């Protein structure tokens, strides 16, 4: 009987020890979370803004003493602010230029999204265009050369209503990426300049003859995952055969488009990586911890937010920069 009591006592003591160890570890973790504090400031790309806002909210659940100051304003502003050390991190939705690297640009790529061409949802030719799609060459004539000045020209019909093109007035990744897909630069894009992603979406939604382009998270409703009220996504006839084939028909829902981007069916550009940029590697612990969290635990929130994760190998490469 004594042997049994010894075993029971030993087991009880072991369990108590494990509980105490877990409680100690929990206190140490909580203590670490409580000691990490400070404000992280970010500015820049509208494309990355919704994702960064969600990341900041999730990060604050773990580190309640960390505050965030986040402002959208276009990738150009994000890069300029980062290089001038006005903010801790610039949100940039385009390639990093060699001249910016020479000025000290340091960055990690954190996720991926895309730019999509938009049209007013009440355009009478939308049903026909949804069946044929629009080729890259036709988009060039719509946004660059101006040869397509009336909607009927895309369908070899009577000219019909004049196309009202809207573009971005701010230096931004969306415009640069869309122009790059068309083989040009942002300065070559035609149209009435409108500030910001929400501005272009609203302009197209209010003009039945309107056409523009948006980052996917400003073209699709985050709740319904259908296109925003008043706009539709112009499908791209990727193979140029004059018909929207089954493997090209993925613009009616955000989930279908995200899947097409992830599998490479939607071209890159206008799909592209998104970055967080600094002038030099981060020298503040709170910024380093946040970036490591984004590249690891933060990736769990990407799918639900309408973005596309980078590969595990790519994420490791980005994490190694820290």
KACOR-V696478 format. One record per backbone hydrogen bond with DSSP energy under -0.5 kcal/mol. CO is the residue of the C=O (numbers start at 1). NH is the residue of the N-H. Records with the same first field share a line. If there is no record, write none. Layout:
CO->NH + NH
//
This chain:
1->5
2->6
3->7
4->8
5->9
6->10
7->11
8->12
9->13
10->14
11->15
12->16
13->17
14->18
15->19
16->20
17->21
18->22
19->23
20->24
21->25
22->26
23->27
24->28
25->29
26->30
27->31
28->32
29->33
30->34
31->35
32->36
35->37
38->67
39->41
40->69
41->88 + 89
42->71
43->91
44->73 + 74
45->49
46->50
48->52
49->53
50->54
51->55
52->56
53->57
54->58
55->59
56->60
57->61
58->61 + 62
59->62 + 63
63->66
65->38
67->40
69->42
71->44
74->78
75->79
76->80
77->81
78->82
79->83
80->84
81->86 + 87
82->85
89->43
90->92 + 277
91->45
92->275
95->97
97->101
98->102
99->103
100->105
101->104
104->280
106->278
108->276
111->274
112->308
113->272
114->216
116->214
117->234
118->212
119->232
120->123
123->126
125->129
126->130
128->131 + 132
129->133
131->244
134->237
135->139
136->140
137->141
138->142
139->143
140->144 + 145
141->146 + 148
143->190
147->149
149->163
150->153
151->154
152->155 + 157
153->156
159->152
161->151
163->165
164->211
165->192
167->194
170->172
171->76 + 77
172->176
173->177
174->178
175->179
176->180
177->181
178->182
179->184
180->183
185->188
186->189
192->167
194->169
195->199
196->200
197->201
198->202
199->203
200->204
201->205
202->206
204->207
207->210
209->164
210->120
211->166
212->118
214->116
215->218 + 219
216->219 + 220
219->228
221->225
225->254
226->221
228->231
230->121
232->119 + 234
233->235
235->134 + 237
236->238
237->240
243->245
245->248 + 249
246->249
248->250
253->257
254->258
255->259
256->260
257->261
258->262
259->263
260->265 + 266
261->264
265->267
267->271
270->115
272->113
274->110 + 111
275->92
276->108
277->90
278->106 + 280
284->287 + 288
285->289
286->290
287->291
288->292
289->293
290->294
291->295
292->296
293->296 + 298
296->299
297->300
298->301
299->302
301->305
302->305 + 307
303->306
308->112
311->315
312->316
313->317
314->318
315->319
316->320
317->321
318->321
319->322
//
